[in-house]
Amino acid sequence: MNYKRTNEIRKLTGIATIDLVKLCHKGYVNYYIEKKSKHKYRIDFDSLQEYLKTNKVPTGAFRNIAIGTYALLGGYDHPYAVNTETGEVVNFDNGGILKPKPNRSEDDGKVYYQVFPMKNGKRQAKLVHRLILESGILPNKRGCDQVHHINGDSSDNRPENLLPTFGDGEHNKLDYYRKNKSRKDYKKLIAEIRKLNSEETFEIPHPDWQSDECNTYIMVLNKKGYQEYCKSGNIPLDTIRGEIVRQPEKR
């Protein structure tokens, strides 16, 4: 192993000592402590280089950003990213953390939290849970368009507390189960939806709706339904996973 002092690594990488120590305490690099030395931390430089291949270390302006794995958000003016554990949204251009602000929904009266990333030179109000859905870190092979807060706390946007749902019907059913059913029944329903979200799906032209230049109608099937559709043209009802209407992008 290639152990170096923190001051040596700082000269080689520009990473501040305080941030190197954070990496040690988080267990991301190999190290040992030599208590008699001023620079007591001895860090395995090879393990640090290996970590840096797939992770960004907060240095300087980035010191407030939690060390961890981030999923980048595309299509914005800055490289915004979502922390895959905390759901925190950050700007890697300046190390800024986007501070969530409460916003009451007109649909259900609940208070959700939003941030304001820059897009096309303007600040865009974006609900944090929808940005996390947009980042792709939540299993969502069905292309769900809603997000359910499992513990009922709309301020808790940790990815583990978020469940993509297909349409208002599924979302409302979860709310009903959380409030009126047993905890066991609620957890069972969550497990069923998670299984659906991880299931491989296929899109076909909707058999009941004719697409036109304004709308494209799509039916989403699981693998079994798609195979049956290709074989005979029939669609077993229990294999349908959703319906989608797509509109052409504005230019």
C-alpha positions as CSV (number, residue, x, y, z in Angstrom):
1,M,0.0,0.0,0.0
2,N,1.2,3.5,-0.8
3,Y,0.7,5.6,2.4
4,K,1.3,9.3,2.3
5,R,0.9,12.2,4.8
6,T,-2.1,14.5,4.4
7,N,0.2,17.5,3.5
8,E,1.8,15.4,0.7
9,I,-1.6,14.4,-0.7
10,R,-2.9,18.0,-0.4
11,K,0.0,19.1,-2.7
12,L,-0.7,16.3,-5.2
13,T,-4.5,16.7,-5.3
14,G,-5.5,20.0,-3.9
15,I,-7.8,18.3,-1.4
16,A,-7.8,20.1,2.0
17,T,-6.7,18.1,5.1
18,I,-10.1,18.5,6.7
19,D,-11.7,16.8,3.7
20,L,-9.2,14.0,3.6
21,V,-10.0,13.3,7.3
22,K,-13.7,13.2,6.4
23,L,-12.9,10.5,3.8
24,C,-11.0,8.5,6.4
25,H,-13.8,8.7,9.0
26,K,-16.4,7.7,6.4
27,G,-14.4,4.6,5.5
28,Y,-13.9,5.6,1.9
29,V,-10.1,5.3,1.9
30,N,-7.6,3.1,3.8
31,Y,-5.6,4.9,6.5
32,Y,-3.9,4.6,9.9
33,I,-3.0,7.2,12.6
34,E,0.6,7.9,13.7
35,K,0.0,9.8,16.9
36,K,3.5,11.2,17.4
37,S,3.4,13.1,14.1
38,K,2.0,16.5,13.4
39,H,0.3,15.1,10.2
40,K,-0.9,12.0,12.0
41,Y,-3.1,10.6,9.3
42,R,-1.4,8.3,6.9
43,I,-3.6,7.7,3.9
44,D,-3.3,5.0,1.2
45,F,-2.9,7.1,-1.9
46,D,-3.8,4.2,-4.2
47,S,-7.2,3.7,-2.4
48,L,-7.8,7.5,-2.7
49,Q,-7.2,7.5,-6.4
50,E,-9.5,4.5,-6.8
51,Y,-12.2,6.4,-4.9
52,L,-11.8,9.5,-7.0
53,K,-12.5,7.6,-10.2
54,T,-16.2,7.5,-9.5
55,N,-16.7,10.1,-6.8
56,K,-16.4,13.8,-6.3
57,V,-14.7,15.0,-3.1
58,P,-15.8,18.3,-1.6
59,T,-12.9,20.7,-1.4
60,G,-12.8,24.4,-0.8
61,A,-16.3,25.7,-1.8
62,F,-17.5,22.1,-1.8
63,R,-16.8,21.5,1.9
64,N,-20.5,21.8,2.8
65,I,-21.5,19.1,0.4
66,A,-21.8,15.7,2.0
67,I,-19.4,13.1,0.7
68,G,-21.3,10.4,-1.1
69,T,-22.7,9.3,-4.5
70,Y,-24.5,11.8,-6.7
71,A,-26.8,11.5,-9.7
72,L,-26.4,14.3,-12.2
73,L,-29.5,16.1,-13.5
74,G,-29.4,16.9,-17.3
75,G,-30.8,19.9,-19.1
76,Y,-30.0,22.7,-16.7
77,D,-27.6,25.6,-16.8
78,H,-25.4,24.2,-14.1
79,P,-24.3,20.6,-13.2
80,Y,-26.9,20.0,-10.5
81,A,-26.9,16.6,-8.8
82,V,-28.9,14.6,-6.2
83,N,-27.3,12.9,-3.3
84,T,-28.5,9.3,-3.6
85,E,-28.8,8.8,0.2
86,T,-30.1,12.2,1.5
87,G,-31.9,13.6,-1.6
88,E,-30.0,16.8,-1.2
89,V,-29.7,18.8,-4.4
90,V,-26.4,20.6,-5.0
91,N,-24.7,22.7,-7.7
92,F,-21.2,21.4,-8.6
93,D,-20.3,24.6,-10.3
94,N,-20.0,26.5,-7.0
95,G,-20.5,23.9,-4.3
96,G,-23.9,25.5,-3.4
97,I,-26.7,23.5,-1.7
98,L,-30.1,24.3,-3.0
99,K,-32.2,25.1,0.0
100,P,-35.7,23.6,-0.2
101,K,-38.7,26.0,0.4
102,P,-42.2,24.9,1.3
103,N,-45.0,25.0,-1.3
104,R,-48.6,24.1,-0.6
105,S,-50.1,21.9,-3.3
106,E,-53.4,23.1,-4.8
107,D,-54.4,19.4,-5.5
108,D,-54.2,17.9,-2.0
109,G,-53.4,20.8,0.3
110,K,-50.2,19.1,1.4
111,V,-46.9,21.1,1.8
112,Y,-44.2,19.9,-0.5
113,Y,-40.7,21.3,-0.8
114,Q,-39.2,22.9,-3.9
115,V,-35.8,24.2,-5.1
116,F,-35.0,26.7,-7.9
117,P,-32.4,25.4,-10.4
118,M,-31.4,27.6,-13.3
119,K,-32.7,26.6,-16.8
120,N,-32.4,28.7,-19.9
121,G,-31.3,31.6,-17.8
122,K,-34.2,31.6,-15.5
123,R,-34.9,30.0,-12.1
124,Q,-37.3,27.1,-12.3
125,A,-39.4,26.0,-9.4
126,K,-39.0,22.2,-9.1
127,L,-40.4,19.9,-6.4
128,V,-37.5,18.1,-4.8
129,H,-39.2,14.7,-5.0
130,R,-39.8,15.1,-8.7
131,L,-36.2,16.1,-9.3
132,I,-35.2,12.9,-7.5
133,L,-37.5,11.0,-9.8
134,E,-36.0,12.8,-12.7
135,S,-32.5,11.9,-11.6
136,G,-33.2,8.2,-12.3
137,I,-32.1,6.9,-8.9
138,L,-35.5,5.5,-8.1
139,P,-36.5,2.2,-9.7
140,N,-39.1,3.3,-12.3
141,K,-39.2,1.0,-15.3
142,R,-42.9,1.7,-15.7
143,G,-42.2,5.4,-16.3
144,C,-44.3,6.5,-13.2
145,D,-45.3,10.1,-13.1
146,Q,-46.1,10.5,-9.4
147,V,-44.1,10.1,-6.2
148,H,-45.5,8.9,-2.8
149,H,-43.8,9.7,0.5
150,I,-43.9,6.4,2.3
151,N,-43.9,7.7,5.9
152,G,-46.3,10.5,5.1
153,D,-43.8,13.3,5.7
154,S,-43.6,15.4,2.6
155,S,-40.5,17.1,3.8
156,D,-38.6,13.8,4.0
157,N,-37.1,13.5,0.5
158,R,-34.6,10.7,1.2
159,P,-34.8,8.4,-1.8
160,E,-35.6,5.4,0.5
161,N,-38.8,7.3,1.5
162,L,-39.9,7.9,-2.0
163,L,-42.0,5.5,-4.1
164,P,-42.8,6.2,-7.8
165,T,-46.5,5.6,-8.6
166,F,-48.4,5.3,-11.8
167,G,-51.0,8.0,-11.9
168,D,-53.2,9.5,-9.2
169,G,-55.2,6.2,-8.7
170,E,-52.2,4.3,-7.3
171,H,-51.0,7.3,-5.3
172,N,-54.4,7.7,-3.7
173,K,-54.6,4.0,-2.9
174,L,-51.4,4.3,-1.0
175,D,-52.6,7.3,0.9
176,Y,-55.8,5.4,1.8
177,Y,-53.9,2.3,3.0
178,R,-51.5,4.4,5.1
179,K,-54.4,6.1,6.9
180,N,-57.0,3.3,7.1
181,K,-55.3,-0.1,6.8
182,S,-52.9,-2.0,9.0
183,R,-49.2,-1.4,8.8
184,K,-48.8,-4.9,7.5
185,D,-51.2,-4.3,4.6
186,Y,-49.6,-0.9,3.8
187,K,-46.1,-2.5,3.7
188,K,-47.4,-5.3,1.5
189,L,-48.9,-2.8,-1.0
190,I,-45.6,-0.9,-1.1
191,A,-43.7,-4.1,-1.8
192,E,-46.1,-4.9,-4.7
193,I,-45.6,-1.5,-6.3
194,R,-41.8,-1.7,-5.9
195,K,-41.9,-5.0,-7.7
196,L,-43.9,-3.5,-10.5
197,N,-41.4,-0.6,-10.7
198,S,-38.5,-3.0,-11.1
199,E,-40.3,-5.1,-13.7
200,E,-39.2,-4.9,-17.3
201,T,-41.9,-3.3,-19.4
202,F,-42.6,-2.7,-23.1
203,E,-44.6,0.0,-25.0
204,I,-47.1,-0.7,-27.8
205,P,-49.5,1.5,-29.7
206,H,-52.6,1.9,-27.7
207,P,-55.3,-0.5,-29.1
208,D,-58.2,1.7,-28.1
209,W,-57.0,5.1,-29.0
210,Q,-55.8,6.4,-32.3
211,S,-52.6,8.5,-32.2
212,D,-52.5,11.8,-34.2
213,E,-50.2,14.7,-34.7
214,C,-51.1,16.2,-31.3
215,N,-51.0,13.0,-29.1
216,T,-49.4,9.6,-29.1
217,Y,-51.3,7.0,-27.2
218,I,-49.2,4.1,-25.7
219,M,-50.0,1.1,-23.6
220,V,-47.4,-0.3,-21.3
221,L,-47.2,-4.1,-20.9
222,N,-45.0,-6.5,-18.9
223,K,-42.9,-9.1,-20.6
224,K,-45.6,-11.7,-20.6
225,G,-48.2,-9.4,-22.1
226,Y,-45.8,-8.2,-24.8
227,Q,-44.9,-11.7,-25.8
228,E,-48.6,-12.6,-26.0
229,Y,-49.3,-9.4,-28.0
230,C,-46.5,-10.2,-30.5
231,K,-47.7,-13.8,-30.8
232,S,-51.5,-13.4,-31.1
233,G,-52.4,-9.7,-30.9
234,N,-54.2,-10.4,-27.6
235,I,-53.4,-8.4,-24.4
236,P,-54.2,-10.2,-21.1
237,L,-55.6,-7.6,-18.7
238,D,-53.4,-8.6,-15.8
239,T,-50.3,-7.8,-17.9
240,I,-51.2,-4.1,-18.5
241,R,-48.9,-1.8,-16.5
242,G,-50.1,1.6,-17.6
243,E,-51.2,4.0,-20.3
244,I,-49.3,7.0,-21.6
245,V,-50.2,10.0,-23.7
246,R,-47.2,11.8,-25.2
247,Q,-47.2,15.2,-26.8
248,P,-44.6,16.5,-29.3
249,E,-41.9,18.7,-27.7
250,K,-42.3,22.4,-28.2
251,R,-39.5,23.9,-30.3
